[in-house]
Amino acid sequence: MAFDVEQIRSQFPILSTSVYGKSLVYLDSGATAQKPLCVIERERELYLSTNANIHRGVHHLSDKMTALYEQARKRVCRFIGATKSEQIIFTSGATASINLVAYSWCEKFLQQGDNIVVSQIEHHSNIVPWQLAAQRKGAELRVIPVADNGELILENLDQIIDSRTRVVAVTQASNTLGTEPCLRTIIDMAHSKGAVVLVDGCQGVVHGKVDVTELDCDFYAFSGHKLYAPTGIGVLYGKSELLEAMPPFMGGGDMVDKVTFARTTFAPLPLKFEAGTANFVGAVALGEAIAFLESIDLEGAIAHEQELLRYATERLLSIEGLTIYGTSQCKSPIISFNVAGCDHYDIGMILDKMGIAIRTGHHCAQPVMERFGVNGMCRASLSFYNNFADIDALVAGVERAVRMLR
């Protein structure tokens, strides 16, 4: 049976709205995905009927919300293929998850003279925390370079990752180029040198099934708002032995066992890393978003996204002077492009007036811009709720923008 994109679209209310009197064409899911009605209604229902702080109260609402929160943790655990729910830490997003590891793990295990390895295609959130850790500890930051087609250059990986490498941080899919690196090669090399690996899964978890146990990464981070859940909720997965060995990232309520002025002992995993009042409504809504994904034809959705990517690539390349950045064979449904003689910002502004939402700028990936010699790009990031009419509207809009700007 063919993937029924129109039935999917009917579950996303915002897609039937208008912008400047035009039907919305939303092509910015890489920044944040739209939310299905079930997630919106679930969040509303929780505030109406179940709102109470978790892990603290003995009353009915607190017990109920605590149970829902922990059920959401178990759902995330199953969804990404973790083995134990205590390996799932709820955070405010992938940025917080990466910073947690960059501070907590590096505080204990990174030493002067060690090195941290990232790739040239990382989001700033998977660069800056490691720079700060390296500066704190007197370590070196090394970079895996990227080729002209957007693929990582791995020929000299055994020289970049060496015996003094402690952490390798790499994206599962570039938010700018769409590139999906060969994680197996990188993880195996890192482990052979005794390094741990953190995978930024923000774009990867959205566009393909994830099994962190099979992948054998040590840490995995993603944000809920890119996975059709609300903002302000994210996940850090970590291997149990590593999380156990790491000191807490923040101190506060809910992460302690016993507090005295002389000494504090900490709660077991996962609470050790969940200081303060958690975003319990966001966590349950994330569980609802995952339930939604598990209810649809996910294989069909992934195939549909790849068909859209092929179609959009072919149509856009028919525009004179248009260059697509990132042409790897393995890529997520993200297309970044520029048109000769036209500013990316101007194209984005003109498309907006036609109801077409894309992203322009450096996409929090300035090293990528420097590598390709530009100060910004237009980016269309696709989801399974997009259809071929959206692509046709994008192409017609870019053609019109180019005529106006030239």
KELUM-642983 format. One record per residue (C-alpha): residue number from 1; residue in one letter; chain; x, y, z. Coordinates in Angstrom, 3 decimals, decimal comma, always signed. Layout:
<sites>
> titor|zake|drentor|xx|yy|zz
> NUM|A|A|X|Y|Z
...
</sites>
This chain:
<sites>
> titor|zake|drentor|xx|yy|zz
> 1|M|A|+0,000|+0,000|+0,000
> 2|A|A|+1,313|+3,450|-0,920
> 3|F|A|+2,120|+5,875|+1,858
> 4|D|A|-0,957|+8,058|+2,414
> 5|V|A|+0,549|+11,507|+2,824
> 6|E|A|-2,799|+13,300|+2,709
> 7|Q|A|-4,090|+11,252|+5,621
> 8|I|A|-0,936|+12,170|+7,541
> 9|R|A|-1,289|+15,856|+6,652
> 10|S|A|-4,834|+15,870|+8,031
> 11|Q|A|-3,379|+15,185|+11,478
> 12|F|A|-1,243|+18,347|+11,458
> 13|P|A|-3,635|+21,305|+11,848
> 14|I|A|-1,102|+24,020|+11,055
> 15|L|A|-0,611|+22,673|+7,519
> 16|S|A|-4,117|+23,822|+6,587
> 17|T|A|-3,469|+27,430|+7,647
> 18|S|A|-2,529|+30,393|+5,458
> 19|V|A|+0,336|+32,894|+5,417
> 20|Y|A|-0,210|+36,246|+3,667
> 21|G|A|-3,342|+34,764|+2,117
> 22|K|A|-1,417|+31,822|+0,656
> 23|S|A|-1,643|+28,174|+1,722
> 24|L|A|+1,258|+27,395|+4,033
> 25|V|A|+4,091|+25,368|+2,508
> 26|Y|A|+6,213|+24,383|+5,498
> 27|L|A|+9,758|+23,356|+4,568
> 28|D|A|+11,586|+24,119|+7,816
> 29|S|A|+11,132|+20,880|+9,762
> 30|G|A|+14,886|+20,665|+10,354
> 31|A|A|+14,507|+23,675|+12,643
> 32|T|A|+11,366|+22,396|+14,325
> 33|A|A|+8,751|+19,914|+13,211
> 34|Q|A|+5,046|+20,626|+13,309
> 35|K|A|+2,942|+18,770|+15,868
> 36|P|A|+0,195|+16,238|+15,219
> 37|L|A|-3,163|+16,873|+16,834
> 38|C|A|-2,744|+13,931|+19,228
> 39|V|A|+0,351|+15,571|+20,769
> 40|I|A|-1,335|+18,968|+21,029
> 41|E|A|-4,404|+17,444|+22,667
> 42|R|A|-2,332|+15,283|+25,004
> 43|E|A|-0,395|+18,288|+26,278
> 44|R|A|-3,616|+20,242|+26,812
> 45|E|A|-5,237|+17,298|+28,587
> 46|L|A|-2,308|+16,954|+30,987
> 47|Y|A|-2,531|+20,568|+32,068
> 48|L|A|-6,307|+20,320|+32,421
> 49|S|A|-6,480|+17,108|+34,432
> 50|T|A|-3,131|+15,789|+35,648
> 51|N|A|-0,792|+18,719|+36,342
> 52|A|A|+1,293|+18,035|+39,460
> 53|N|A|+4,983|+17,820|+40,289
> 54|I|A|+6,563|+14,393|+40,030
> 55|H|A|+8,565|+12,195|+42,432
> 56|R|A|+7,677|+14,433|+45,377
> 57|G|A|+4,007|+14,206|+46,313
> 58|V|A|+1,958|+11,422|+47,834
> 59|H|A|-1,324|+12,746|+46,451
> 60|H|A|-3,201|+11,278|+43,499
> 61|L|A|-2,178|+13,799|+40,828
> 62|S|A|+1,512|+13,548|+41,688
> 63|D|A|+1,383|+9,753|+41,651
> 64|K|A|-0,401|+9,756|+38,302
> 65|M|A|+1,962|+12,241|+36,656
> 66|T|A|+4,998|+10,415|+38,035
> 67|A|A|+3,735|+7,163|+36,519
> 68|L|A|+3,130|+8,844|+33,148
> 69|Y|A|+6,605|+10,428|+33,216
> 70|E|A|+8,303|+7,106|+33,868
> 71|Q|A|+6,156|+5,406|+31,221
> 72|A|A|+7,404|+8,013|+28,747
> 73|R|A|+10,981|+7,162|+29,714
> 74|K|A|+10,322|+3,500|+28,986
> 75|R|A|+8,770|+4,379|+25,635
> 76|V|A|+11,838|+6,410|+24,640
> 77|C|A|+14,042|+3,523|+25,790
> 78|R|A|+12,252|+1,078|+23,484
> 79|F|A|+12,086|+3,545|+20,598
> 80|I|A|+15,857|+4,044|+20,411
> 81|G|A|+16,808|+0,471|+21,307
> 82|A|A|+18,335|+1,097|+24,746
> 83|T|A|+18,451|-1,818|+27,146
> 84|K|A|+17,436|-0,119|+30,419
> 85|S|A|+15,183|+2,854|+31,086
> 86|E|A|+17,681|+4,330|+33,561
> 87|Q|A|+19,944|+4,959|+30,566
> 88|I|A|+17,444|+7,618|+29,420
> 89|I|A|+17,994|+11,089|+30,882
> 90|F|A|+15,369|+13,742|+30,191
> 91|T|A|+16,861|+17,163|+29,434
> 92|S|A|+15,629|+20,414|+27,910
> 93|G|A|+16,954|+19,422|+24,473
> 94|A|A|+19,940|+18,063|+22,575
> 95|T|A|+22,016|+21,139|+23,437
> 96|A|A|+21,554|+20,456|+27,146
> 97|S|A|+22,276|+16,748|+26,601
> 98|I|A|+25,567|+17,443|+24,822
> 99|N|A|+26,606|+20,044|+27,377
> 100|L|A|+25,883|+17,560|+30,159
> 101|V|A|+28,371|+15,094|+28,712
> 102|A|A|+30,908|+17,765|+27,737
> 103|Y|A|+30,952|+19,044|+31,291
> 104|S|A|+30,338|+15,971|+33,430
> 105|W|A|+32,297|+13,306|+31,543
> 106|C|A|+35,145|+15,647|+30,615
> 107|E|A|+35,387|+17,036|+34,137
> 108|K|A|+36,357|+13,585|+35,383
> 109|F|A|+38,097|+11,925|+32,453
> 110|L|A|+39,618|+14,621|+30,194
> 111|Q|A|+43,171|+15,716|+31,007
> 112|Q|A|+45,686|+18,198|+29,709
> 113|G|A|+47,243|+16,947|+26,474
> 114|D|A|+44,230|+14,837|+25,525
> 115|N|A|+42,141|+15,597|+22,448
> 116|I|A|+38,491|+15,732|+21,439
> 117|V|A|+37,431|+15,003|+17,865
> 118|V|A|+34,445|+16,552|+16,083
> 119|S|A|+33,559|+16,749|+12,398
> 120|Q|A|+33,481|+19,785|+10,146
> 121|I|A|+29,748|+19,388|+9,525
> 122|E|A|+28,577|+19,673|+13,125
> 123|H|A|+25,928|+22,014|+14,463
> 124|H|A|+27,342|+24,632|+16,837
> 125|S|A|+25,763|+22,680|+19,711
> 126|N|A|+28,144|+19,814|+18,963
> 127|I|A|+31,189|+22,081|+18,645
> 128|V|A|+31,077|+24,819|+21,265
> 129|P|A|+30,557|+22,580|+24,344
> 130|W|A|+33,641|+20,584|+23,357
> 131|Q|A|+35,653|+23,756|+22,742
> 132|L|A|+34,768|+24,918|+26,245
> 133|A|A|+35,724|+21,553|+27,719
> 134|A|A|+39,047|+21,591|+25,855
> 135|Q|A|+39,784|+25,112|+27,097
> 136|R|A|+38,957|+24,167|+30,691
> 137|K|A|+41,170|+21,106|+30,672
> 138|G|A|+43,993|+22,116|+28,333
> 139|A|A|+42,998|+19,639|+25,639
> 140|E|A|+43,103|+19,884|+21,836
> 141|L|A|+40,100|+20,026|+19,517
> 142|R|A|+40,561|+18,070|+16,275
> 143|V|A|+38,331|+18,095|+13,197
> 144|I|A|+37,358|+15,420|+10,673
> 145|P|A|+37,266|+17,313|+7,328
> 146|V|A|+34,463|+17,280|+4,783
> 147|A|A|+34,769|+16,712|+1,031
> 148|D|A|+33,190|+18,819|-1,707
> 149|N|A|+30,190|+16,491|-1,904
> 150|G|A|+29,521|+16,820|+1,832
> 151|E|A|+30,870|+13,430|+2,857
> 152|L|A|+33,350|+13,190|+5,715
> 153|I|A|+36,907|+12,368|+4,655
> 154|L|A|+37,812|+9,264|+6,662
> 155|E|A|+41,019|+8,144|+4,929
> 156|N|A|+43,231|+9,572|+7,679
> 157|L|A|+40,837|+8,875|+10,528
> 158|D|A|+43,399|+6,726|+12,346
> 159|Q|A|+45,670|+9,773|+12,540
> 160|I|A|+42,963|+12,162|+13,720
> 161|I|A|+41,729|+9,719|+16,358
> 162|D|A|+44,733|+8,504|+18,348
> 163|S|A|+45,649|+7,168|+21,773
> 164|R|A|+45,101|+10,582|+23,381
> 165|T|A|+41,589|+10,955|+21,969
> 166|R|A|+39,048|+10,792|+24,765
> 167|V|A|+35,813|+11,827|+23,016
> 168|V|A|+34,547|+11,722|+19,440
> 169|A|A|+31,383|+13,781|+18,841
> 170|V|A|+29,689|+13,363|+15,478
> 171|T|A|+26,309|+13,981|+13,922
> 172|Q|A|+24,090|+11,204|+12,639
> 173|A|A|+22,885|+13,531|+9,889
> 174|S|A|+24,052|+17,055|+9,093
> 175|N|A|+21,414|+19,716|+9,690
> 176|T|A|+22,828|+21,692|+6,739
> 177|L|A|+24,114|+19,214|+4,163
> 178|G|A|+21,916|+16,245|+5,048
> 179|T|A|+25,043|+14,053|+5,042
> 180|E|A|+24,733|+10,811|+6,995
> 181|P|A|+28,309|+9,872|+7,992
> 182|C|A|+29,474|+6,282|+8,229
> 183|L|A|+29,041|+6,038|+11,990
> 184|R|A|+30,122|+2,403|+12,124
> 185|T|A|+33,609|+3,292|+10,854
> 186|I|A|+33,960|+6,253|+13,228
> 187|I|A|+32,663|+4,419|+16,301
> 188|D|A|+34,825|+1,350|+15,694
> 189|M|A|+37,926|+3,502|+15,245
> 190|A|A|+37,185|+5,530|+18,371
> 191|H|A|+36,609|+2,447|+20,482
> 192|S|A|+39,807|+0,840|+19,195
> 193|K|A|+41,676|+3,853|+20,607
> 194|G|A|+39,797|+3,840|+23,910
> 195|A|A|+37,632|+6,904|+23,172
> 196|V|A|+33,926|+7,331|+23,851
> 197|V|A|+31,521|+8,469|+21,137
> 198|L|A|+28,613|+10,887|+21,382
> 199|V|A|+26,197|+10,928|+18,458
> 200|D|A|+24,066|+14,003|+17,812
> 201|G|A|+20,876|+12,301|+16,681
> 202|C|A|+18,671|+15,361|+16,188
> 203|Q|A|+18,235|+14,856|+12,444
> 204|G|A|+18,912|+11,121|+12,439
> 205|V|A|+16,230|+9,965|+14,868
> 206|V|A|+13,602|+11,829|+12,832
> 207|H|A|+14,371|+10,248|+9,464
> 208|G|A|+15,213|+6,641|+10,293
> 209|K|A|+14,975|+3,996|+12,952
> 210|V|A|+17,645|+4,141|+15,651
> 211|D|A|+19,089|+1,294|+17,703
> 212|V|A|+21,713|+2,669|+20,069
> 213|T|A|+22,653|-0,812|+21,270
> 214|E|A|+23,402|-2,033|+17,747
> 215|L|A|+25,120|+1,256|+16,909
> 216|D|A|+27,235|+0,856|+20,063
> 217|C|A|+27,550|+4,599|+20,620
> 218|D|A|+28,326|+5,620|+24,189
> 219|F|A|+26,028|+8,633|+24,243
> 220|Y|A|+23,134|+9,673|+22,009
> 221|A|A|+21,349|+13,041|+22,126
> 222|F|A|+18,214|+14,362|+20,478
> 223|S|A|+15,528|+17,030|+20,869
> 224|G|A|+11,817|+16,350|+21,128
> 225|H|A|+10,676|+19,354|+19,106
> 226|K|A|+12,268|+17,962|+15,936
> 227|L|A|+10,486|+14,643|+16,593
> 228|Y|A|+6,952|+16,114|+16,508
> 229|A|A|+6,928|+16,734|+20,281
> 230|P|A|+6,813|+20,061|+22,162
> 231|T|A|+9,802|+22,317|+22,694
> 232|G|A|+11,804|+22,190|+25,904
> 233|I|A|+12,203|+18,409|+26,122
> 234|G|A|+15,175|+16,328|+25,024
> 235|V|A|+16,927|+13,059|+25,676
> 236|L|A|+20,396|+11,902|+26,557
> 237|Y|A|+21,087|+8,180|+26,290
> 238|G|A|+24,254|+6,901|+27,882
> 239|K|A|+25,760|+3,528|+28,636
> 240|S|A|+25,062|+2,720|+32,269
> 241|E|A|+28,670|+2,301|+33,329
> 242|L|A|+29,609|+5,704|+31,925
> 243|L|A|+26,664|+7,515|+33,489
> 244|E|A|+27,403|+5,857|+36,830
> 245|A|A|+31,008|+7,070|+36,718
> 246|M|A|+30,139|+10,672|+35,829
> 247|P|A|+29,578|+13,358|+38,483
> 248|P|A|+26,273|+15,256|+38,421
> 249|F|A|+25,997|+18,112|+35,968
> 250|M|A|+23,714|+20,256|+38,153
> 251|G|A|+22,723|+20,159|+41,802
> 252|G|A|+19,230|+20,639|+43,144
> 253|G|A|+16,044|+18,867|+44,030
> 254|D|A|+15,222|+15,342|+42,901
> 255|M|A|+18,845|+14,411|+42,125
> 256|V|A|+19,885|+13,797|+45,733
> 257|D|A|+19,733|+10,903|+48,161
> 258|K|A|+20,659|+12,687|+51,401
> 259|V|A|+21,757|+16,278|+51,964
> 260|T|A|+23,656|+17,575|+54,979
> 261|F|A|+25,907|+20,609|+55,264
> 262|A|A|+28,812|+18,220|+55,592
> 263|R|A|+28,059|+15,957|+52,645
> 264|T|A|+25,513|+15,164|+49,935
> 265|T|A|+24,902|+11,796|+48,354
> 266|F|A|+23,138|+11,481|+45,039
> 267|A|A|+20,126|+9,639|+43,705
> 268|P|A|+20,645|+6,649|+41,409
> 269|L|A|+20,303|+6,857|+37,648
> 270|P|A|+18,570|+8,479|+35,924
> 271|L|A|+17,591|+11,016|+38,587
> 272|K|A|+21,220|+11,923|+39,323
> 273|F|A|+21,167|+13,997|+36,129
> 274|E|A|+17,628|+15,405|+36,406
> 275|A|A|+18,018|+18,221|+38,929
> 276|G|A|+15,042|+20,469|+39,630
> 277|T|A|+11,477|+20,248|+38,423
> 278|A|A|+11,470|+18,258|+35,210
> 279|N|A|+9,478|+19,146|+32,111
> 280|F|A|+7,146|+16,299|+32,985
> 281|V|A|+4,388|+17,426|+30,612
> 282|G|A|+6,908|+17,688|+27,774
> 283|A|A|+8,251|+14,212|+28,520
> 284|V|A|+4,778|+12,655|+28,408
> 285|A|A|+4,000|+14,569|+25,213
> 286|L|A|+7,259|+13,245|+23,726
> 287|G|A|+5,998|+9,768|+24,559
> 288|E|A|+2,773|+10,622|+22,728
> 289|A|A|+4,749|+11,786|+19,679
> 290|I|A|+6,642|+8,500|+19,656
> 291|A|A|+3,354|+6,593|+19,954
> 292|F|A|+2,122|+8,536|+16,924
> 293|L|A|+5,240|+7,592|+14,951
> 294|E|A|+4,841|+3,961|+15,939
> 295|S|A|+1,223|+4,034|+14,740
> 296|I|A|+2,041|+5,048|+11,171
> 297|D|A|+3,866|+3,280|+8,355
> 298|L|A|+7,314|+4,482|+9,390
> 299|E|A|+9,112|+2,593|+6,635
> 300|G|A|+6,728|+4,124|+4,119
> 301|A|A|+7,265|+7,557|+5,659
> 302|I|A|+11,045|+7,259|+5,310
> 303|A|A|+10,696|+6,082|+1,697
> 304|H|A|+8,323|+8,974|+0,971
> 305|E|A|+10,836|+11,480|+2,347
> 306|Q|A|+13,552|+10,051|+0,116
> 307|E|A|+11,271|+10,277|-2,932
> 308|L|A|+10,601|+13,926|-2,085
> 309|L|A|+14,349|+14,506|-1,726
> 310|R|A|+15,078|+13,018|-5,162
> 311|Y|A|+12,265|+14,965|-6,794
> 312|A|A|+13,225|+18,253|-5,145
> 313|T|A|+16,881|+17,807|-6,041
> 314|E|A|+16,070|+17,155|-9,693
> 315|R|A|+13,618|+20,072|-9,944
> 316|L|A|+15,860|+22,597|-8,168
> 317|L|A|+18,901|+21,708|-10,260
> 318|S|A|+16,917|+22,693|-13,353
> 319|I|A|+17,142|+26,329|-12,189
> 320|E|A|+20,049|+28,114|-13,868
> 321|G|A|+22,833|+29,038|-11,471
> 322|L|A|+21,500|+26,988|-8,563
> 323|T|A|+24,044|+25,019|-6,509
> 324|I|A|+23,113|+22,344|-3,977
> 325|Y|A|+25,545|+21,817|-1,094
> 326|G|A|+25,762|+18,234|+0,074
> 327|T|A|+25,303|+15,597|-2,606
> 328|S|A|+26,202|+12,492|-0,629
> 329|Q|A|+24,480|+9,278|-1,644
> 330|C|A|+23,398|+8,797|+1,958
> 331|K|A|+21,605|+11,911|+3,132
> 332|S|A|+18,559|+13,006|+5,074
> 333|P|A|+15,809|+14,974|+3,289
> 334|I|A|+17,578|+18,315|+3,646
> 335|I|A|+18,552|+20,498|+0,681
> 336|S|A|+20,746|+23,556|+1,130
> 337|F|A|+21,309|+25,716|-1,924
> 338|N|A|+22,247|+29,095|-3,310
> 339|V|A|+21,542|+30,758|-6,655
> 340|A|A|+24,288|+32,757|-8,365
> 341|G|A|+23,631|+36,475|-8,244
> 342|C|A|+20,925|+36,175|-5,554
> 343|D|A|+21,285|+36,606|-1,811
> 344|H|A|+19,970|+33,681|+0,224
> 345|Y|A|+18,184|+36,016|+2,638
> 346|D|A|+16,386|+37,796|-0,195
> 347|I|A|+15,208|+34,484|-1,651
> 348|G|A|+13,868|+33,438|+1,743
> 349|M|A|+12,006|+36,724|+2,206
> 350|I|A|+10,356|+36,504|-1,206
> 351|L|A|+9,350|+32,872|-0,637
> 352|D|A|+7,841|+33,860|+2,708
> 353|K|A|+5,510|+36,309|+0,976
> 354|M|A|+4,306|+33,365|-1,113
> 355|G|A|+3,554|+31,331|+2,014
> 356|I|A|+6,673|+29,140|+1,669
> 357|A|A|+8,712|+28,680|+4,834
> 358|I|A|+12,382|+27,790|+4,396
> 359|R|A|+15,422|+28,620|+6,505
> 360|T|A|+18,163|+31,028|+5,444
> 361|G|A|+21,490|+31,888|+7,055
> 362|H|A|+24,328|+29,822|+8,472
> 363|H|A|+22,023|+27,281|+10,185
> 364|C|A|+24,179|+27,250|+13,349
> 365|A|A|+26,915|+25,654|+11,244
> 366|Q|A|+29,336|+28,450|+10,420
> 367|P|A|+32,299|+26,086|+9,836
> 368|V|A|+30,253|+24,502|+7,029
> 369|M|A|+29,696|+27,931|+5,478
> 370|E|A|+33,409|+28,701|+5,699
> 371|R|A|+34,260|+25,343|+4,114
> 372|F|A|+32,050|+26,062|+1,100
> 373|G|A|+32,998|+29,733|+0,860
> 374|V|A|+29,569|+31,259|+1,514
> 375|N|A|+28,059|+33,330|+4,291
> 376|G|A|+24,752|+31,515|+4,240
> 377|M|A|+22,455|+29,150|+2,349
> 378|C|A|+18,791|+28,568|+1,665
> 379|R|A|+17,626|+25,355|+3,292
> 380|A|A|+14,516|+23,301|+2,600
> 381|S|A|+14,131|+20,533|+5,172
> 382|L|A|+11,426|+17,987|+4,471
> 383|S|A|+9,162|+15,761|+6,513
> 384|F|A|+6,820|+12,903|+5,682
> 385|Y|A|+3,923|+15,391|+5,905
> 386|N|A|+5,224|+17,247|+2,856
> 387|N|A|+3,904|+16,337|-0,577
> 388|F|A|+5,018|+16,809|-4,160
> 389|A|A|+2,857|+19,936|-4,466
> 390|D|A|+5,026|+21,500|-1,751
> 391|I|A|+8,103|+20,836|-3,877
> 392|D|A|+6,463|+22,279|-6,978
> 393|A|A|+5,544|+25,402|-4,990
> 394|L|A|+9,136|+25,724|-3,743
> 395|V|A|+10,606|+25,438|-7,251
> 396|A|A|+8,101|+27,902|-8,724
> 397|G|A|+8,809|+30,258|-5,832
> 398|V|A|+12,574|+30,117|-6,267
> 399|E|A|+12,203|+30,695|-10,018
> 400|R|A|+10,050|+33,754|-9,345
> 401|A|A|+12,479|+35,051|-6,707
> 402|V|A|+15,404|+34,666|-9,093
> 403|R|A|+13,562|+36,600|-11,811
> 404|M|A|+12,838|+39,415|-9,360
> 405|L|A|+16,363|+39,557|-7,926
> 406|R|A|+18,161|+39,400|-11,244
</sites>
